[in-house]
Amino acid sequence: MSSTFGKLFRIHTYGESHGGGVGVVIDGCPPRIPLTPENIQRQLDRRRPGQSEIVTPRKEADLAEILSGLHDGLTLGTPISILVRNTDQRPSAYEEMAVKYRPSHADYTYDAKYGIRAPSGGGRASARETIGRVAAAAVARQVLDTLHPGIEILAWVSTIQHIHATVDAGNITSETIESNIVRTGDPSVSETMINHIKKIRSDGNSVGGVIECVIRNCPPGLGEPIFDKLEAELAAAMLSIPATKGFEIGSGFAGTLLTGKDHNDSFEMREGKIRTATNHSGGVQGGISNGEHIVFRVAFKPTATIISTQDTVTNEGVNTTLEGRGRHDACVLPRAVPIVEAMATLVIVDQLLRQRAISPLS
């Protein structure tokens, strides 16, 4: 099982949803980077369960323990280990699911691959695994701020099913995103989104949507021209997040409706720098950042576990039914916003370190 991400800034996550804890080991973090537990905790608090009325009621403080790699508030350049202990496990809620496969979950496929799985809370397939990613990205954020300050990475809920937000990626702020519990960048639709999630949950159902993300002030030159193209690494990072089903960058699929004349981003000089008049490319050309805003979108499916009766089979191949139990998000998007930001941060810091090994950035 691959639980490692990155080439120079490498992370290795571990743990199961209802085990003793979850966490991450970071290898390749440069030395003398300022880091405090508060840097990490601030981001973990944004993804923790029980934070609002529209997310899972599981009560976890998600307190980060830094076990290694830090001295007097500075990184040592050695592996950084971060642990978050699980404290509100309820494995009894999953006894039936130990023998019955949850539709559209990872139960059957884990059994098919490994012949064994941890059924409580989805085990390793649970989104609780992403705690390690968010913690690691908080460290990566400190690296970015130290080595190349000014890079901004912001994500927000763009759609909840049929409800669409209108957001200017060039001017959106974290304050606007965090001003509402659904974390949309358009507060005018936040109550509509919230009420829709509440209605779906009361029906014992779930709903999906789209998260949009912008990386601003990214220098030109990040990314490799063939297999490690910047958009390819961003896509791989995003599609590794639980419940994701789609990725597009720049004009995405809508670009197929344009002609080359309409889609091409013309170059121009602006304030002494080479810029583009439009940004259909989404800030990446030839797999390499061009200095414009990097804008991409990630599609999330409806939460697989729903509190409704569904047809399924047992692990012995007997047809049966299953009613979901446990504590789950009716919509994962509000808590997925910091996860999308985290994976984007990990990609950018890894690419930045790789580029610095080749030549200095302008």
Secondary structure, DSSP 8 states (H G I E B T S, - for coil): ---EE-SSSEEEEEE-TTSSEEEEEEE---SS-B--HHHHHHHHHHH-TTSSTTS--------EEE-SSEETTEE-SS-EEEEEE-----GGGGTGGGTB--TTSSHHHHHHHHS----GGGGGGSGGGHHHHHHHHHHHHHHHHHHSTT-EEEEEEEEETTEE----TTT--HHHHTTSTT-BS-GGGHHHHHHHHHHHHHTT----EEEEEEEES--TT-S-SSTT-HHHHHHHHHHTSTTEEEEEETTGGGGGGS-HHHH---EEEETTEEEES--TTTTEETTEE-SS-EEEEEEE---S--SSEEEEEBTTS-EEEEE--S---S--HHHHHHHHHHHHHHHHHHHHHHHHHHS---
